[in-house]
Amino acid sequence: MITSSLSLFSQNATPTVEYIKIPIPVVKNIVVDLVKGDSAKAQLKLANSHISELEKKSETQDSMITSYVKLDQGNKEIIKGLERKVEILEGEFKSVSKELRKQKIKSKFTNVLGSTSILTLLVLFIVK
């Protein structure tokens, strides 16, 4: 604990205060300038925070655009794969259709030959 007197901490020589007289209109201009400066500082701080928020928003939008571009590329690959499947299935359909037509022709030919041969045999059987 400090138990010294107050006189130890006081100054022995006090400086003389000099006053400067400034005209009232100049003082008013100084006050207006100080207020404008404080206002400008507040506006600058607000503008800087607004700019940082816009930068964050822009970054978020850029990341969303990037993810949508990747999604679009994936969808395009899926569409290409499905188009290839459709082409393969159309080729298979054409070959199966040709084979079906051949089988129908063979079936008709077989039916006609079978009917003709049965009819011929019946006629031969009846004639004998």
C-alpha positions in Angstrom: 0.0 0.0 0.0 1.3 3.5 -0.9 1.2 5.9 2.0 2.8 8.9 0.4 1.4 12.4 0.4 -0.5 13.9 -2.5 2.2 16.5 -3.0 4.5 13.9 -4.4 2.3 13.3 -7.4 1.4 16.9 -8.1 3.3 19.1 -10.5 5.3 22.0 -9.2 5.2 24.1 -12.3 1.8 24.6 -13.9 1.9 25.8 -17.5 0.1 28.9 -18.4 -2.9 28.5 -20.6 -3.0 30.7 -23.6 -6.3 31.4 -25.4 -6.8 32.0 -29.1 -9.7 34.0 -30.2 -11.5 32.5 -33.2 -14.4 34.3 -34.8 -17.9 32.6 -34.4 -18.5 32.0 -38.1 -15.1 30.2 -38.4 -16.0 28.1 -35.3 -19.4 27.3 -36.9 -17.6 26.1 -40.1 -15.2 24.0 -38.0 -18.1 22.4 -36.2 -19.9 21.7 -39.5 -16.8 20.2 -41.0 -16.3 18.0 -37.9 -19.9 16.8 -38.0 -19.6 16.2 -41.8 -16.3 14.3 -41.2 -17.9 12.1 -38.5 -20.9 11.5 -40.8 -18.6 10.6 -43.7 -16.7 8.1 -41.5 -20.0 6.5 -40.5 -21.1 6.3 -44.1 -17.8 4.8 -45.1 -18.1 2.2 -42.4 -21.6 1.4 -43.5 -20.5 1.3 -47.2 -17.6 -1.1 -46.4 -20.0 -3.4 -44.5 -22.4 -3.3 -47.4 -19.6 -4.1 -49.8 -18.5 -7.1 -47.7 -22.0 -8.4 -47.6 -22.3 -8.0 -51.4 -19.0 -9.9 -51.8 -20.3 -12.7 -49.6 -23.5 -12.8 -51.6 -21.6 -12.8 -54.9 -19.4 -15.7 -53.6 -22.5 -17.7 -52.6 -24.1 -17.1 -56.0 -20.8 -18.1 -57.8 -20.7 -21.4 -55.8 -24.4 -22.0 -56.7 -23.7 -21.3 -60.4 -20.8 -23.7 -60.3 -22.9 -26.5 -58.7 -25.7 -25.9 -61.2 -23.1 -26.1 -64.1 -21.8 -29.4 -62.7 -25.4 -30.7 -62.3 -26.2 -29.6 -65.9 -23.1 -31.5 -67.2 -24.2 -34.6 -65.3 -27.7 -34.3 -66.8 -26.2 -34.0 -70.3 -24.2 -37.2 -69.7 -27.3 -39.0 -68.5 -29.2 -37.7 -71.6 -26.4 -38.9 -73.9 -26.5 -42.4 -72.2 -30.3 -42.6 -72.7 -30.0 -41.5 -76.3 -27.5 -44.3 -76.9 -29.9 -46.8 -75.2 -32.7 -45.6 -77.5 -30.5 -46.1 -80.6 -29.6 -49.6 -79.5 -33.2 -50.5 -78.8 -34.3 -49.1 -82.1 -31.7 -51.2 -83.8 -32.8 -54.3 -81.9 -36.5 -53.4 -82.8 -35.6 -53.2 -86.5 -33.8 -56.6 -86.4 -36.6 -58.3 -84.4 -39.2 -56.8 -86.8 -37.3 -58.2 -89.8 -37.0 -61.6 -88.1 -40.8 -61.5 -87.3 -41.6 -60.8 -90.9 -39.5 -63.7 -92.1 -41.1 -66.0 -89.5 -44.6 -64.8 -90.7 -43.7 -65.5 -94.3 -42.3 -68.9 -93.4 -45.5 -69.6 -91.4 -47.8 -68.7 -94.2 -45.7 -70.6 -96.7 -45.7 -73.6 -94.3 -49.5 -73.3 -93.9 -50.1 -73.1 -97.6 -47.8 -76.0 -98.3 -49.3 -78.0 -95.4 -52.9 -77.3 -96.6 -51.9 -78.1 -100.2 -50.3 -81.3 -99.2 -53.2 -82.4 -97.0 -55.6 -81.5 -99.8 -53.5 -83.4 -102.3 -53.3 -86.4 -100.0 -57.1 -86.3 -99.4 -57.7 -86.1 -103.1 -55.4 -89.0 -103.8 -57.0 -90.9 -100.9 -60.4 -90.3 -102.3 -59.5 -91.1 -105.9 -58.0 -94.5 -105.0 
